[in-house]
Structures are given as structure tokens and as C-alpha cells.
Amino acid sequence: VNLTGTMRVCTATRERLTHLMQGLTVKSYTQGTWDWEIDLSRYDYRTDLKRQNGAANTLPAALYGGAGTIADGGGTGWTNVALKGTWRPAGMQGAHIVDAGLQWDRYALRYVTSAIAGNWLADDAGALVNNVAGNTQLTSAYAQDTWTIAERWKTVLGLRAENWRAFDGRTDFSATSSQSYPSRSENYLSPKAALSFQALSDTVLKLSAGRALRMPTVGELYGATSTTNSQYINDPNLRPEKSWTAEFTAEKDLGGALVRATLFTEDTKDALYSQTIFDATANRTISRVQNVGRIHTDGVELAFNGTDLIARGLDLGASVTYADSVIKENDGYVATPGDTIGKRQPNIPRVRATAVASYRFDPRWTASLAARYSGPQYRTLNNADVNGYTYMGVSRYFTVDMRVRWKIARQWTAAFGIDNLNNDRYWNFHPYPQRSYSAELQFDL
């Protein structure tokens, strides 16, 4: 609600949704020469209607009628099909384990916004405001071989091939004004390799590298929308995000505890980002999706996990990650040309840490205490949002959570928890909940 003198301008909505999700998995798990798996899933927006009052409506009249819009997302959805297989060649004493698979994914966007001149709460759709639609499709195949070269050496070699298509993209700005976008079809290869060495009976060294791709979503390509208080600007020419990642890991077994140290580096070109800013003139948020030329990240992570430490029944786990993630190249900008170069990647703090302690009093009672910390971070590409404790900001935080679990009987379990026990006030676009309580009662068939 925005206050201008005594006038209160509001955005009120009413939604009716029916989404249908279907999934099926069939697999064999023999640990023999062959195993296979088939995964099918479908998510369908059967009904997706959102009514919203008009920009000129004010409280309290806006809650009872007046002009507005209705947005219909019916027909949006996605279908995923995956075929996977594992082959353990007979007579090779487990020297090779070959995994291969095929995958097909299709995504559809259908979103029609229409005006309502009379009563936005009940009237039918009127004149077309905008209509966005489009499809993307990803067809891929992969294969990898886990090869035990020698008693102390193991390697994983893999390759993924992808064909990505975007087609039937269009935007209708009115009944007489429309724009269609040309179809796209692109092919990519993503290799990966890993090598591990059992340096000592309790120490393993691992080195891995690989390429990863993230294709633009159908919404990022074609999903331009505009409402009273927000606007999303699409880009049908977005390029896929391409990353090369490498890491070196050392793991040591302390007997009841495992210590791990990992050095990692990542170089990402054409990173996909949706940058949200507030336009004071239009009095609404504007999000624009774009490619960021190049982001480089170097970091280190230390982790520890142990069971029955200090006292029997006490489990401890902790990790701390340091990441230096900086924008190295970018033709785009937020306010002035060049204002993103040398800035930190949004939503990536320099330091992030977690710690968990769990104690099993007996087979029926368990208690856990967890702490989470994240250092300061930014949401904008030019790092101009120095105050994270505000609307659209993202702040540092330190929270403590606790949970007690009671196994009442074989089929009955109860639990009580407190999230944000220390009542930290932190933000991620909006304020997070402060101290919260939960109680659960579960019955297993």
C-alpha cells in the first residue's frame, strides 16, 4: 500500500488455481549386469486465473469492484521423460561401471491478460492487454564410465550432448498489434572428468573438471508481463549460460568422523540474471532478464561430519565456505555503462557457514540444534544496494534452529521445533519470519 496524502493506492488480487502434477518411475535394482530406470512427469496448469484491480482504484472501494484485469495462465506446463541405464560388464571384476541415458523435456508458456472495465471481481475478460506464448524443448543424451584403473586409482569420464530448441514465441500487445520471434535450434557438448587417488588408507584425493550449460527458460525468453505494481521484460535472444568448473578435494577419515577440504574455481560466460529495480517514476518494480558477460569465482570449503563424538549418541556436523565471485566482463549495466565490472556476483556472500549438533538420548528421543550464518551480499549487479535490511534487499544473517523428536510408538512420531530461536531480523527481498514455532504429529502406515 502506497500512501500519497490521504489517498491509499492498493493492489488487490483474487486467484483460482488448479494445477495437476503426474509422475511415474519404474526401475530395476538388481546390482547385476544391467539396471535401468524410466521417469515420466507432467505438470499442467489446468486452471490459473488471477484477477487484479486497476491502478486507479483506491481503498476501500477497490476491494468491492471497479476496473481491473484478469490473467489466464491455462495451458502452461512442462513434460519430462528420462531413460537411464547402468551396465556393469561381466568378467571385469567391477573395473567399469557405465551409466547412460536419454532425456526429453518440453516447456510451454501460455499467459493471456485481458482488461475488465466494470467489476474486476466478477466480470468476464474484455479487451486484450497482452498475450505471451512460446515453447522450449531440450533433447539430450549422456554417457559416463566409472573406471577403476588400479587398486588405488579411479576415474570418471563422461560426455553430454544436447539439442535445445525455442519456437512459437510471440507477444500480442493488443488485438491488432503483435510480434512473433524466429525459431532457434542449438547443439552443445558438455564433457566432464574426475580422478581420485587413495593416497593413504584413510585419505582420498579427488580432482574433477567439467562443463555445464543452463538454457534460458521459456519465461525468460517470451514471458513479458506487466501489472499495476510490477513489470517483467523478456529477451528472446538470450544465450545459454556456460560454465567451466574445477575442484580439488582432500578427505580424511578420522574414525567416526570425516574431514573434507575443497578448493574450487568456476568461470561462467553469459550468466543468466533477472535484475529487479524499483522505478520511482512508475511506482513499480521492473525486472529485466539479461546475459552477464563473464563471472569468475574462486573459493574454498571446509567440512566436518562425525557420529558418537565426545559422548555416545552425539553427532556433529559443520561447514564453512569462502567464495570470491566477481563480474569480470559485461556489456550491460544497471545505471551507467561499466558500473557492474569488478562487482560481486549477486546473492553470493564471501562467507557462509553452518553447524549442526544432534543428540540421541535413547531410541525414542532425539534433539538437534543448528546454526546458520551468511555474510553480507548484494542483489543488484552494480552492488548499489548497500543496505540489505530493506525492501528488495538481501542481508547477512545468523540464525539458530532447534528441534525435538519423540518416537511415541512404532507408527506414531511427534516433533516440536523453534526456527530462528535467537529472533534475528534479516531480509531476502522481504523480511524473513522471526522466531517461529512448529509442532508435528505423524502416523506411518
LUMGUKOL-153325 format. One line per field, with one value per residue (C-alpha): residue number from 0; residue in three letters; x, y, z. Coordinates in steps of 0.05 Angstrom, whole numbers, plus 5000, padded with zeros to 4 digits. Example, Ala and Ser with C-alpha at 12.3 -4.5 7.8 and 13.67 -1.06 7.14 Angstrom:
# residues 2
num: 0 / 1
residuo: Ala / Ser
xx: 5246 / 5273
yy: 4910 / 4979
zz: 5156 / 5143
***
This chain:
# residues 445
num: 0 / 1 / 2 / 3 / 4 / 5 / 6 / 7 / 8 / 9 / 10 / 11 / 12 / 13 / 14 / 15 / 16 / 17 / 18 / 19 / 20 / 21 / 22 / 23 / 24 / 25 / 26 / 27 / 28 / 29 / 30 / 31 / 32 / 33 / 34 / 35 / 36 / 37 / 38 / 39 / 40 / 41 / 42 / 43 / 44 / 45 / 46 / 47 / 48 / 49 / 50 / 51 / 52 / 53 / 54 / 55 / 56 / 57 / 58 / 59 / 60 / 61 / 62 / 63 / 64 / 65 / 66 / 67 / 68 / 69 / 70 / 71 / 72 / 73 / 74 / 75 / 76 / 77 / 78 / 79 / 80 / 81 / 82 / 83 / 84 / 85 / 86 / 87 / 88 / 89 / 90 / 91 / 92 / 93 / 94 / 95 / 96 / 97 / 98 / 99 / 100 / 101 / 102 / 103 / 104 / 105 / 106 / 107 / 108 / 109 / 110 / 111 / 112 / 113 / 114 / 115 / 116 / 117 / 118 / 119 / 120 / 121 / 122 / 123 / 124 / 125 / 126 / 127 / 128 / 129 / 130 / 131 / 132 / 133 / 134 / 135 / 136 / 137 / 138 / 139 / 140 / 141 / 142 / 143 / 144 / 145 / 146 / 147 / 148 / 149 / 150 / 151 / 152 / 153 / 154 / 155 / 156 / 157 / 158 / 159 / 160 / 161 / 162 / 163 / 164 / 165 / 166 / 167 / 168 / 169 / 170 / 171 / 172 / 173 / 174 / 175 / 176 / 177 / 178 / 179 / 180 / 181 / 182 / 183 / 184 / 185 / 186 / 187 / 188 / 189 / 190 / 191 / 192 / 193 / 194 / 195 / 196 / 197 / 198 / 199 / 200 / 201 / 202 / 203 / 204 / 205 / 206 / 207 / 208 / 209 / 210 / 211 / 212 / 213 / 214 / 215 / 216 / 217 / 218 / 219 / 220 / 221 / 222 / 223 / 224 / 225 / 226 / 227 / 228 / 229 / 230 / 231 / 232 / 233 / 234 / 235 / 236 / 237 / 238 / 239 / 240 / 241 / 242 / 243 / 244 / 245 / 246 / 247 / 248 / 249 / 250 / 251 / 252 / 253 / 254 / 255 / 256 / 257 / 258 / 259 / 260 / 261 / 262 / 263 / 264 / 265 / 266 / 267 / 268 / 269 / 270 / 271 / 272 / 273 / 274 / 275 / 276 / 277 / 278 / 279 / 280 / 281 / 282 / 283 / 284 / 285 / 286 / 287 / 288 / 289 / 290 / 291 / 292 / 293 / 294 / 295 / 296 / 297 / 298 / 299 / 300 / 301 / 302 / 303 / 304 / 305 / 306 / 307 / 308 / 309 / 310 / 311 / 312 / 313 / 314 / 315 / 316 / 317 / 318 / 319 / 320 / 321 / 322 / 323 / 324 / 325 / 326 / 327 / 328 / 329 / 330 / 331 / 332 / 333 / 334 / 335 / 336 / 337 / 338 / 339 / 340 / 341 / 342 / 343 / 344 / 345 / 346 / 347 / 348 / 349 / 350 / 351 / 352 / 353 / 354 / 355 / 356 / 357 / 358 / 359 / 360 / 361 / 362 / 363 / 364 / 365 / 366 / 367 / 368 / 369 / 370 / 371 / 372 / 373 / 374 / 375 / 376 / 377 / 378 / 379 / 380 / 381 / 382 / 383 / 384 / 385 / 386 / 387 / 388 / 389 / 390 / 391 / 392 / 393 / 394 / 395 / 396 / 397 / 398 / 399 / 400 / 401 / 402 / 403 / 404 / 405 / 406 / 407 / 408 / 409 / 410 / 411 / 412 / 413 / 414 / 415 / 416 / 417 / 418 / 419 / 420 / 421 / 422 / 423 / 424 / 425 / 426 / 427 / 428 / 429 / 430 / 431 / 432 / 433 / 434 / 435 / 436 / 437 / 438 / 439 / 440 / 441 / 442 / 443 / 444
residuo: Val / Asn / Leu / Thr / Gly / Thr / Met / Arg / Val / Cys / Thr / Ala / Thr / Arg / Glu / Arg / Leu / Thr / His / Leu / Met / Gln / Gly / Leu / Thr / Val / Lys / Ser / Tyr / Thr / Gln / Gly / Thr / Trp / Asp / Trp / Glu / Ile / Asp / Leu / Ser / Arg / Tyr / Asp / Tyr / Arg / Thr / Asp / Leu / Lys / Arg / Gln / Asn / Gly / Ala / Ala / Asn / Thr / Leu / Pro / Ala / Ala / Leu / Tyr / Gly / Gly / Ala / Gly / Thr / Ile / Ala / Asp / Gly / Gly / Gly / Thr / Gly / Trp / Thr / Asn / Val / Ala / Leu / Lys / Gly / Thr / Trp / Arg / Pro / Ala / Gly / Met / Gln / Gly / Ala / His / Ile / Val / Asp / Ala / Gly / Leu / Gln / Trp / Asp / Arg / Tyr / Ala / Leu / Arg / Tyr / Val / Thr / Ser / Ala / Ile / Ala / Gly / Asn / Trp / Leu / Ala / Asp / Asp / Ala / Gly / Ala / Leu / Val / Asn / Asn / Val / Ala / Gly / Asn / Thr / Gln / Leu / Thr / Ser / Ala / Tyr / Ala / Gln / Asp / Thr / Trp / Thr / Ile / Ala / Glu / Arg / Trp / Lys / Thr / Val / Leu / Gly / Leu / Arg / Ala / Glu / Asn / Trp / Arg / Ala / Phe / Asp / Gly / Arg / Thr / Asp / Phe / Ser / Ala / Thr / Ser / Ser / Gln / Ser / Tyr / Pro / Ser / Arg / Ser / Glu / Asn / Tyr / Leu / Ser / Pro / Lys / Ala / Ala / Leu / Ser / Phe / Gln / Ala / Leu / Ser / Asp / Thr / Val / Leu / Lys / Leu / Ser / Ala / Gly / Arg / Ala / Leu / Arg / Met / Pro / Thr / Val / Gly / Glu / Leu / Tyr / Gly / Ala / Thr / Ser / Thr / Thr / Asn / Ser / Gln / Tyr / Ile / Asn / Asp / Pro / Asn / Leu / Arg / Pro / Glu / Lys / Ser / Trp / Thr / Ala / Glu / Phe / Thr / Ala / Glu / Lys / Asp / Leu / Gly / Gly / Ala / Leu / Val / Arg / Ala / Thr / Leu / Phe / Thr / Glu / Asp / Thr / Lys / Asp / Ala / Leu / Tyr / Ser / Gln / Thr / Ile / Phe / Asp / Ala / Thr / Ala / Asn / Arg / Thr / Ile / Ser / Arg / Val / Gln / Asn / Val / Gly / Arg / Ile / His / Thr / Asp / Gly / Val / Glu / Leu / Ala / Phe / Asn / Gly / Thr / Asp / Leu / Ile / Ala / Arg / Gly / Leu / Asp / Leu / Gly / Ala / Ser / Val / Thr / Tyr / Ala / Asp / Ser / Val / Ile / Lys / Glu / Asn / Asp / Gly / Tyr / Val / Ala / Thr / Pro / Gly / Asp / Thr / Ile / Gly / Lys / Arg / Gln / Pro / Asn / Ile / Pro / Arg / Val / Arg / Ala / Thr / Ala / Val / Ala / Ser / Tyr / Arg / Phe / Asp / Pro / Arg / Trp / Thr / Ala / Ser / Leu / Ala / Ala / Arg / Tyr / Ser / Gly / Pro / Gln / Tyr / Arg / Thr / Leu / Asn / Asn / Ala / Asp / Val / Asn / Gly / Tyr / Thr / Tyr / Met / Gly / Val / Ser / Arg / Tyr / Phe / Thr / Val / Asp / Met / Arg / Val / Arg / Trp / Lys / Ile / Ala / Arg / Gln / Trp / Thr / Ala / Ala / Phe / Gly / Ile / Asp / Asn / Leu / Asn / Asn / Asp / Arg / Tyr / Trp / Asn / Phe / His / Pro / Tyr / Pro / Gln / Arg / Ser / Tyr / Ser / Ala / Glu / Leu / Gln / Phe / Asp / Leu
xx: 5000 / 5029 / 5008 / 5002 / 4970 / 4905 / 4896 / 4913 / 4931 / 4929 / 4938 / 4886 / 4883 / 4839 / 4865 / 4835 / 4886 / 4882 / 4950 / 4956 / 5022 / 5032 / 5094 / 5115 / 5181 / 5195 / 5264 / 5303 / 5354 / 5389 / 5462 / 5475 / 5500 / 5442 / 5397 / 5350 / 5301 / 5245 / 5219 / 5158 / 5128 / 5078 / 5058 / 4996 / 4965 / 4893 / 4865 / 4907 / 4866 / 4888 / 4842 / 4872 / 4844 / 4864 / 4918 / 4868 / 4828 / 4837 / 4819 / 4768 / 4729 / 4780 / 4761 / 4690 / 4696 / 4718 / 4762 / 4819 / 4850 / 4845 / 4906 / 4897 / 4957 / 4918 / 4958 / 5025 / 5064 / 5120 / 5134 / 5196 / 5218 / 5283 / 5311 / 5371 / 5414 / 5473 / 5519 / 5569 / 5608 / 5612 / 5681 / 5715 / 5714 / 5679 / 5732 / 5679 / 5610 / 5578 / 5519 / 5480 / 5414 / 5366 / 5324 / 5269 / 5239 / 5187 / 5161 / 5101 / 5083 / 5012 / 4992 / 4935 / 4919 / 4854 / 4821 / 4758 / 4721 / 4667 / 4677 / 4746 / 4720 / 4667 / 4663 / 4687 / 4751 / 4746 / 4796 / 4864 / 4920 / 4975 / 4984 / 5052 / 5066 / 5124 / 5156 / 5225 / 5249 / 5312 / 5334 / 5398 / 5439 / 5496 / 5545 / 5598 / 5647 / 5669 / 5735 / 5777 / 5845 / 5883 / 5873 / 5882 / 5861 / 5792 / 5768 / 5702 / 5697 / 5632 / 5600 / 5532 / 5503 / 5443 / 5397 / 5358 / 5300 / 5258 / 5197 / 5128 / 5147 / 5100 / 5074 / 5007 / 5005 / 4932 / 4881 / 4915 / 4988 / 5033 / 5104 / 5129 / 5200 / 5241 / 5253 / 5321 / 5357 / 5426 / 5472 / 5522 / 5571 / 5589 / 5648 / 5669 / 5727 / 5745 / 5804 / 5810 / 5871 / 5871 / 5935 / 5930 / 5883 / 5844 / 5858 / 5828 / 5848 / 5800 / 5807 / 5749 / 5731 / 5671 / 5627 / 5555 / 5501 / 5437 / 5388 / 5342 / 5273 / 5211 / 5190 / 5257 / 5252 / 5179 / 5145 / 5137 / 5084 / 5060 / 5015 / 4997 / 5059 / 5109 / 5136 / 5178 / 5217 / 5237 / 5292 / 5281 / 5355 / 5383 / 5444 / 5453 / 5495 / 5561 / 5606 / 5672 / 5683 / 5742 / 5755 / 5807 / 5784 / 5820 / 5781 / 5808 / 5773 / 5787 / 5749 / 5678 / 5689 / 5704 / 5742 / 5739 / 5774 / 5756 / 5787 / 5742 / 5741 / 5687 / 5686 / 5617 / 5602 / 5534 / 5507 / 5431 / 5405 / 5339 / 5355 / 5299 / 5299 / 5247 / 5224 / 5202 / 5172 / 5126 / 5119 / 5132 / 5187 / 5217 / 5253 / 5296 / 5329 / 5398 / 5464 / 5524 / 5588 / 5634 / 5636 / 5696 / 5693 / 5748 / 5735 / 5749 / 5704 / 5719 / 5671 / 5667 / 5619 / 5623 / 5580 / 5583 / 5633 / 5650 / 5592 / 5555 / 5495 / 5524 / 5531 / 5566 / 5570 / 5597 / 5619 / 5647 / 5653 / 5693 / 5677 / 5707 / 5658 / 5668 / 5639 / 5697 / 5662 / 5594 / 5567 / 5503 / 5495 / 5446 / 5452 / 5514 / 5559 / 5612 / 5580 / 5579 / 5652 / 5691 / 5628 / 5609 / 5561 / 5492 / 5468 / 5538 / 5567 / 5641 / 5630 / 5574 / 5575 / 5531 / 5537 / 5491 / 5491 / 5444 / 5438 / 5402 / 5382 / 5353 / 5318 / 5256 / 5283 / 5327 / 5344 / 5381 / 5409 / 5431 / 5464 / 5469 / 5509 / 5515 / 5557 / 5535 / 5514 / 5481 / 5420 / 5438 / 5493 / 5525 / 5524 / 5488 / 5442 / 5489 / 5432 / 5406 / 5356 / 5302 / 5250 / 5284 / 5349 / 5387 / 5423 / 5472 / 5442 / 5457 / 5401 / 5394 / 5341 / 5323 / 5280 / 5260 / 5233 / 5195 / 5181 / 5117 / 5105 / 5122 / 5075 / 5069 / 5121 / 5116 / 5162 / 5169 / 5214 / 5233 / 5262 / 5303 / 5309 / 5352 / 5299 / 5348 / 5317 / 5342 / 5318 / 5316 / 5273 / 5225 / 5235 / 5242 / 5199 / 5226 / 5221 / 5172 / 5144 / 5122 / 5090 / 5081 / 5045 / 5058 / 5027 / 5061 / 5021
yy: 5000 / 5067 / 5129 / 5194 / 5246 / 5215 / 5172 / 5098 / 5063 / 4987 / 4924 / 4872 / 4804 / 4743 / 4677 / 4610 / 4555 / 4481 / 4451 / 4377 / 4341 / 4269 / 4226 / 4154 / 4119 / 4046 / 4017 / 3954 / 3950 / 3883 / 3906 / 3855 / 3866 / 3912 / 3961 / 4011 / 4067 / 4103 / 4170 / 4206 / 4271 / 4322 / 4389 / 4421 / 4489 / 4466 / 4530 / 4591 / 4655 / 4718 / 4778 / 4845 / 4914 / 4973 / 5023 / 5079 / 5041 / 5063 / 5033 / 5014 / 5017 / 4973 / 4914 / 4915 / 4926 / 4974 / 4965 / 4915 / 4857 / 4782 / 4739 / 4668 / 4621 / 4558 / 4515 / 4530 / 4468 / 4420 / 4347 / 4308 / 4239 / 4205 / 4137 / 4114 / 4051 / 4023 / 3969 / 3930 / 3888 / 3816 / 3786 / 3853 / 3849 / 3916 / 3954 / 3991 / 4017 / 4051 / 4098 / 4125 / 4159 / 4197 / 4257 / 4297 / 4360 / 4406 / 4471 / 4512 / 4583 / 4609 / 4673 / 4719 / 4784 / 4820 / 4883 / 4886 / 4952 / 4941 / 4895 / 4863 / 4813 / 4780 / 4805 / 4765 / 4783 / 4843 / 4875 / 4841 / 4874 / 4825 / 4753 / 4717 / 4647 / 4602 / 4534 / 4507 / 4435 / 4401 / 4333 / 4304 / 4241 / 4225 / 4170 / 4162 / 4108 / 4099 / 4063 / 4032 / 4038 / 4006 / 3987 / 4059 / 4098 / 4112 / 4158 / 4181 / 4203 / 4230 / 4268 / 4300 / 4321 / 4369 / 4397 / 4458 / 4489 / 4551 / 4561 / 4591 / 4651 / 4711 / 4772 / 4805 / 4875 / 4884 / 4854 / 4890 / 4892 / 4831 / 4807 / 4737 / 4711 / 4666 / 4594 / 4574 / 4507 / 4499 / 4440 / 4434 / 4384 / 4382 / 4338 / 4321 / 4283 / 4263 / 4227 / 4200 / 4171 / 4132 / 4165 / 4130 / 4080 / 4138 / 4194 / 4205 / 4259 / 4279 / 4324 / 4339 / 4387 / 4395 / 4440 / 4457 / 4493 / 4527 / 4542 / 4603 / 4585 / 4596 / 4651 / 4687 / 4685 / 4703 / 4718 / 4794 / 4815 / 4880 / 4892 / 4951 / 4945 / 4905 / 4894 / 4836 / 4849 / 4787 / 4776 / 4725 / 4729 / 4705 / 4660 / 4597 / 4604 / 4566 / 4546 / 4511 / 4485 / 4451 / 4429 / 4393 / 4355 / 4320 / 4275 / 4243 / 4191 / 4202 / 4141 / 4162 / 4229 / 4254 / 4318 / 4348 / 4408 / 4431 / 4484 / 4504 / 4552 / 4569 / 4612 / 4628 / 4663 / 4693 / 4683 / 4689 / 4742 / 4774 / 4842 / 4876 / 4950 / 4999 / 5053 / 5111 / 5148 / 5090 / 5069 / 4995 / 4943 / 4927 / 4861 / 4852 / 4786 / 4791 / 4756 / 4777 / 4771 / 4734 / 4718 / 4685 / 4650 / 4622 / 4591 / 4541 / 4498 / 4461 / 4409 / 4362 / 4305 / 4257 / 4208 / 4189 / 4245 / 4268 / 4226 / 4166 / 4190 / 4259 / 4274 / 4338 / 4370 / 4436 / 4471 / 4539 / 4566 / 4625 / 4649 / 4706 / 4715 / 4776 / 4802 / 4807 / 4825 / 4855 / 4899 / 4912 / 4959 / 4980 / 5056 / 5076 / 5038 / 4997 / 5000 / 4924 / 4909 / 4887 / 4880 / 4818 / 4767 / 4778 / 4731 / 4702 / 4722 / 4717 / 4673 / 4623 / 4573 / 4520 / 4477 / 4421 / 4382 / 4323 / 4281 / 4215 / 4209 / 4139 / 4104 / 4147 / 4217 / 4259 / 4333 / 4377 / 4447 / 4481 / 4548 / 4583 / 4645 / 4684 / 4746 / 4810 / 4802 / 4842 / 4833 / 4884 / 4873 / 4940 / 4927 / 4993 / 4962 / 4971 / 4968 / 4897 / 4908 / 4938 / 4921 / 4883 / 4878 / 4816 / 4820 / 4779 / 4734 / 4688 / 4642 / 4584 / 4529 / 4473 / 4411 / 4354 / 4288 / 4235 / 4166 / 4152 / 4083 / 4043 / 4083 / 4148 / 4205 / 4275 / 4334 / 4405 / 4458 / 4531 / 4565 / 4629 / 4617 / 4679 / 4721 / 4750 / 4803 / 4791 / 4803 / 4770 / 4816 / 4818 / 4806 / 4733 / 4705 / 4717 / 4666 / 4613 / 4551 / 4486 / 4422 / 4357 / 4291 / 4237 / 4168 / 4118 / 4062
zz: 5000 / 4979 / 5018 / 4979 / 5024 / 5047 / 4984 / 4992 / 4926 / 4932 / 4891 / 4909 / 4876 / 4874 / 4845 / 4826 / 4812 / 4794 / 4777 / 4761 / 4772 / 4749 / 4756 / 4744 / 4758 / 4740 / 4753 / 4765 / 4821 / 4817 / 4823 / 4768 / 4697 / 4678 / 4715 / 4684 / 4702 / 4667 / 4694 / 4668 / 4695 / 4674 / 4706 / 4677 / 4693 / 4685 / 4715 / 4731 / 4736 / 4771 / 4778 / 4798 / 4810 / 4766 / 4782 / 4794 / 4846 / 4918 / 4984 / 5007 / 4942 / 4905 / 4950 / 4924 / 4850 / 4796 / 4734 / 4732 / 4694 / 4691 / 4673 / 4647 / 4650 / 4630 / 4582 / 4614 / 4637 / 4623 / 4607 / 4626 / 4602 / 4623 / 4607 / 4647 / 4646 / 4684 / 4656 / 4697 / 4647 / 4669 / 4678 / 4691 / 4767 / 4774 / 4737 / 4696 / 4712 / 4652 / 4660 / 4601 / 4589 / 4544 / 4565 / 4533 / 4565 / 4536 / 4567 / 4545 / 4565 / 4555 / 4590 / 4568 / 4604 / 4590 / 4615 / 4657 / 4650 / 4703 / 4763 / 4766 / 4819 / 4775 / 4703 / 4643 / 4605 / 4560 / 4512 / 4505 / 4544 / 4524 / 4504 / 4513 / 4489 / 4469 / 4475 / 4490 / 4482 / 4505 / 4479 / 4508 / 4515 / 4562 / 4578 / 4631 / 4652 / 4724 / 4714 / 4769 / 4735 / 4792 / 4864 / 4888 / 4826 / 4798 / 4743 / 4716 / 4643 / 4615 / 4558 / 4549 / 4482 / 4478 / 4426 / 4450 / 4413 / 4424 / 4379 / 4370 / 4413 / 4407 / 4443 / 4427 / 4454 / 4433 / 4386 / 4328 / 4348 / 4355 / 4349 / 4334 / 4345 / 4300 / 4320 / 4348 / 4348 / 4380 / 4396 / 4453 / 4483 / 4557 / 4578 / 4648 / 4680 / 4751 / 4782 / 4853 / 4888 / 4954 / 4980 / 5048 / 5079 / 5109 / 5058 / 4989 / 4939 / 4883 / 4823 / 4776 / 4720 / 4674 / 4633 / 4649 / 4610 / 4633 / 4577 / 4581 / 4606 / 4564 / 4612 / 4606 / 4530 / 4520 / 4587 / 4585 / 4635 / 4664 / 4724 / 4768 / 4812 / 4771 / 4701 / 4673 / 4609 / 4569 / 4517 / 4461 / 4442 / 4508 / 4503 / 4545 / 4608 / 4600 / 4659 / 4667 / 4738 / 4771 / 4842 / 4884 / 4946 / 5003 / 5050 / 5113 / 5155 / 5229 / 5251 / 5268 / 5234 / 5164 / 5148 / 5078 / 5046 / 4975 / 4931 / 4873 / 4814 / 4763 / 4701 / 4674 / 4609 / 4591 / 4662 / 4662 / 4711 / 4725 / 4754 / 4794 / 4807 / 4834 / 4785 / 4829 / 4770 / 4750 / 4824 / 4809 / 4806 / 4739 / 4725 / 4664 / 4645 / 4613 / 4599 / 4641 / 4600 / 4648 / 4722 / 4756 / 4823 / 4867 / 4935 / 4989 / 5032 / 5097 / 5124 / 5183 / 5200 / 5258 / 5297 / 5371 / 5385 / 5455 / 5481 / 5453 / 5413 / 5397 / 5323 / 5299 / 5230 / 5206 / 5143 / 5123 / 5052 / 5026 / 4955 / 4916 / 4859 / 4814 / 4749 / 4700 / 4635 / 4619 / 4564 / 4602 / 4661 / 4715 / 4718 / 4678 / 4629 / 4664 / 4733 / 4741 / 4723 / 4785 / 4827 / 4866 / 4838 / 4869 / 4923 / 4935 / 5003 / 5016 / 5077 / 5091 / 5149 / 5182 / 5244 / 5269 / 5334 / 5345 / 5408 / 5414 / 5486 / 5473 / 5415 / 5426 / 5440 / 5394 / 5399 / 5349 / 5348 / 5283 / 5268 / 5201 / 5181 / 5117 / 5107 / 5071 / 4999 / 4943 / 4899 / 4844 / 4792 / 4808 / 4884 / 4896 / 4948 / 5007 / 5057 / 5056 / 5112 / 5068 / 5014 / 4957 / 4996 / 5020 / 5086 / 5126 / 5179 / 5238 / 5260 / 5308 / 5300 / 5348 / 5343 / 5389 / 5362 / 5402 / 5375 / 5413 / 5384 / 5322 / 5277 / 5317 / 5318 / 5348 / 5340 / 5366 / 5337 / 5341 / 5279 / 5287 / 5361 / 5370 / 5334 / 5282 / 5237 / 5167 / 5096 / 5027 / 4984 / 5044 / 5119 / 5138 / 5193 / 5262 / 5319 / 5295 / 5330 / 5298 / 5324 / 5285 / 5296 / 5245 / 5234 / 5188 / 5155
***
